[in-house]
Amino acid sequence: MRLELTETQALIRNTARTFARERVAPGARDRDRSGHFPAELLLEMAELGLLGVNVPAEYGGAEAGAISYALAMMEIAEACASTAVAMAVTNMCAELITAFGTEEQKRKYVTRLTSGQAVAGAFALSEPQAGSDASALETRAERTRDGWALNGSKQWITSGDKAGVIVVWARSGGPGAGGLSAFIVEGGTRGLVPGRHEDKMGLRASTTVPLQFEDCRLPADALLGQEGQGFRLAMMALDGGRIGIASQACGVARAALAAAVRYTRERKVFGKSVADFQAKSVTRLAINSHVFMR
Ligand SMILES: Cc1cc2nc3c(=O)[nH]c(=O)nc-3n(C[C@H](O)[C@H](O)[C@H](O)COP(=O)(O)OP(=O)(O)OC[C@H]3O[C@@H](n4cnc5c(N)ncnc54)[C@H](O)[C@@H]3O)c2cc1C
């Protein structure tokens, strides 16, 4: 079993690490306080291939695989969890459209995502009454003479007010999972109305918004995959999404552990620092595990 990184994986990890330390970490605290969305950073990340790590080069991706994606995500998340979330959802949309889009959709939308032209991607599945139970969603997609009309509301959509490309799930058929279809909606489309930012406890530089669809008209070719295939697309996208979010959690844990270790090294109690205590202490264990996690 091969345990070391390939050349490509090491390159992506090192690129993301340098970028995270030099460009992402310095403003992370301020962005979190002010809620400033990291649009400028995402554009720079696009140039480094970080918005399509697991996407073929012909659509602007780095074509570096899922392990490279996880490594890059950990580095960015260690510096700023908010930037990592926007990166994760953009990668997720790019991968989903690559997997299920027509050649025209891939050329048009995946390249916009990977190049940063779309600013970010968004994934609009959840609704007030449909979180874990995604098959219960109520947003309607009705056929019109020349395409589709969406009506309904989404909730907690990451980058929903910033994204130039949004994958939206809606019910085009009957009840249950088989009635769902997925659509590609461009940010700024008439009838798509983003709501107020959720004021979260953390991840505050990542926007989380409701989206209202009020007779939002889409062309016929906005359908992603086959009609009625939406639930399958959502579950497949979430499988990839879990890799992104788990990697993000590892990056955040690494940053938290590093901060705790720094603090215990500088702190003195009863006139002694941690270095004065013997190896049995819990703190020493934490330091050791920090070294191990690197
Ligand atoms: C910061 C943030 C960003 C988000 N970004 C997006 C986004 O970009 N796009 C998007 O579509 N959604 C997004 N979401 C929504 C997120 O995906 C939902 O919160 C999630 O699907 C859970 O839905 P819910 O909150 O309604 O919880 P519920 O579905 O009500 O679940 C509540 C609890 O019950 C548990 N539970 C649910 N069903 C069962 C069951 N059958 N058996 C046992 N336990 C169960 C769950 O595990 C959970 O602990 C975001 C949420 C947050 C907080």
The ligand as an SDF file (V2000), in Angstrom:
LIG
                    3D

 53 58  0  0  0  0  0  0  0  0999 V2000
  -23.7420   26.9280    7.6640 C   0  0  0  0  0  0  0  0  0  0  0  0
  -24.6710   26.1240    6.8380 C   0  0  0  0  0  0  0  0  0  0  0  0
  -24.5450   26.1020    5.4600 C   0  0  0  0  0  0  0  0  0  0  0  0
  -25.4120   25.3480    4.6770 C   0  0  0  0  0  0  0  0  0  0  0  0
  -25.2660   25.3760    3.3120 N   0  0  0  0  0  0  0  0  0  0  0  0
  -26.1700   24.7240    2.5410 C   0  0  0  0  0  0  0  0  0  0  0  0
  -26.0880   24.7960    1.1190 C   0  0  0  0  0  0  0  0  0  0  0  0
  -25.1850   25.4220    0.5530 O   0  0  0  0  0  0  0  0  0  0  0  0
  -27.0330   24.1690    0.3980 N   0  0  0  0  0  0  0  0  0  0  0  0
  -28.0420   23.4570    0.9590 C   0  0  0  0  0  0  0  0  0  0  0  0
  -28.8750   22.9250    0.2270 O   0  0  0  0  0  0  0  0  0  0  0  0
  -28.1560   23.3700    2.3180 N   0  0  0  0  0  0  0  0  0  0  0  0
  -27.2410   23.9750    3.1110 C   0  0  0  0  0  0  0  0  0  0  0  0
  -27.3330   23.8980    4.4760 N   0  0  0  0  0  0  0  0  0  0  0  0
  -28.4260   23.1370    5.0650 C   0  0  0  0  0  0  0  0  0  0  0  0
  -27.9730   21.7910    5.5900 C   0  0  0  0  0  0  0  0  0  0  0  0
  -27.6070   20.9560    4.5570 O   0  0  0  0  0  0  0  0  0  0  0  0
  -29.1110   21.2700    6.4370 C   0  0  0  0  0  0  0  0  0  0  0  0
  -29.0070   21.9550    7.6440 O   0  0  0  0  0  0  0  0  0  0  0  0
  -29.0550   19.7890    6.6420 C   0  0  0  0  0  0  0  0  0  0  0  0
  -29.4960   19.1520    5.4670 O   0  0  0  0  0  0  0  0  0  0  0  0
  -29.8720   19.3390    7.8390 C   0  0  0  0  0  0  0  0  0  0  0  0
  -31.1840   19.7960    7.6890 O   0  0  0  0  0  0  0  0  0  0  0  0
  -31.9580   20.4970    8.9030 P   0  0  0  0  0  0  0  0  0  0  0  0
  -31.0770   21.6110    9.4220 O   0  0  0  0  0  0  0  0  0  0  0  0
  -33.3330   20.8350    8.4340 O   0  0  0  0  0  0  0  0  0  0  0  0
  -32.0000   19.4180   10.0280 O   0  0  0  0  0  0  0  0  0  0  0  0
  -33.0410   18.2090   10.1540 P   0  0  0  0  0  0  0  0  0  0  0  0
  -33.1760   17.4850    8.8480 O   0  0  0  0  0  0  0  0  0  0  0  0
  -34.2970   18.7190   10.7690 O   0  0  0  0  0  0  0  0  0  0  0  0
  -32.2700   17.2930   11.1880 O   0  0  0  0  0  0  0  0  0  0  0  0
  -32.1670   17.6730   12.5690 C   0  0  0  0  0  0  0  0  0  0  0  0
  -31.4460   16.5600   13.3090 C   0  0  0  0  0  0  0  0  0  0  0  0
  -32.1980   15.3270   13.1980 O   0  0  0  0  0  0  0  0  0  0  0  0
  -31.3720   14.3020   12.6740 C   0  0  0  0  0  0  0  0  0  0  0  0
  -32.1820   13.4620   11.8070 N   0  0  0  0  0  0  0  0  0  0  0  0
  -32.8180   13.8200   10.6710 C   0  0  0  0  0  0  0  0  0  0  0  0
  -33.4800   12.7840   10.1450 N   0  0  0  0  0  0  0  0  0  0  0  0
  -33.2720   11.7290   10.9560 C   0  0  0  0  0  0  0  0  0  0  0  0
  -33.6850   10.3760   10.9340 C   0  0  0  0  0  0  0  0  0  0  0  0
  -34.4600    9.8800    9.9740 N   0  0  0  0  0  0  0  0  0  0  0  0
  -33.2730    9.5690   11.9480 N   0  0  0  0  0  0  0  0  0  0  0  0
  -32.4950   10.0530   12.9520 C   0  0  0  0  0  0  0  0  0  0  0  0
  -32.0690   11.3420   13.0240 N   0  0  0  0  0  0  0  0  0  0  0  0
  -32.4390   12.1670   12.0250 C   0  0  0  0  0  0  0  0  0  0  0  0
  -30.2740   15.0100   11.8790 C   0  0  0  0  0  0  0  0  0  0  0  0
  -29.0960   14.2250   11.7920 O   0  0  0  0  0  0  0  0  0  0  0  0
  -30.0700   16.2540   12.7290 C   0  0  0  0  0  0  0  0  0  0  0  0
  -29.1670   16.0000   13.7900 O   0  0  0  0  0  0  0  0  0  0  0  0
  -26.4590   24.6080    5.2880 C   0  0  0  0  0  0  0  0  0  0  0  0
  -26.5840   24.6240    6.6730 C   0  0  0  0  0  0  0  0  0  0  0  0
  -25.7180   25.3590    7.4400 C   0  0  0  0  0  0  0  0  0  0  0  0
  -25.8920   25.3520    8.9370 C   0  0  0  0  0  0  0  0  0  0  0  0
  1  2  1  0
  2  3  1  0
  2 52  2  0
  3  4  2  0
  4  5  1  0
  4 50  1  0
  5  6  2  0
  6  7  1  0
  6 13  1  0
  7  8  2  0
  7  9  1  0
  9 10  1  0
 10 11  2  0
 10 12  1  0
 12 13  2  0
 13 14  1  0
 14 15  1  0
 14 50  1  0
 15 16  1  0
 16 17  1  0
 16 18  1  0
 18 19  1  0
 18 20  1  0
 20 21  1  0
 20 22  1  0
 22 23  1  0
 23 24  1  0
 24 25  2  0
 24 26  1  0
 24 27  1  0
 27 28  1  0
 28 29  2  0
 28 30  1  0
 28 31  1  0
 31 32  1  0
 32 33  1  0
 33 34  1  0
 33 48  1  0
 34 35  1  0
 35 36  1  0
 35 46  1  0
 36 37  1  0
 36 45  1  0
 37 38  2  0
 38 39  1  0
 39 40  1  0
 39 45  2  0
 40 41  1  0
 40 42  2  0
 42 43  1  0
 43 44  2  0
 44 45  1  0
 46 47  1  0
 46 48  1  0
 48 49  1  0
 50 51  2  0
 51 52  1  0
 52 53  1  0
M  END
$$$$
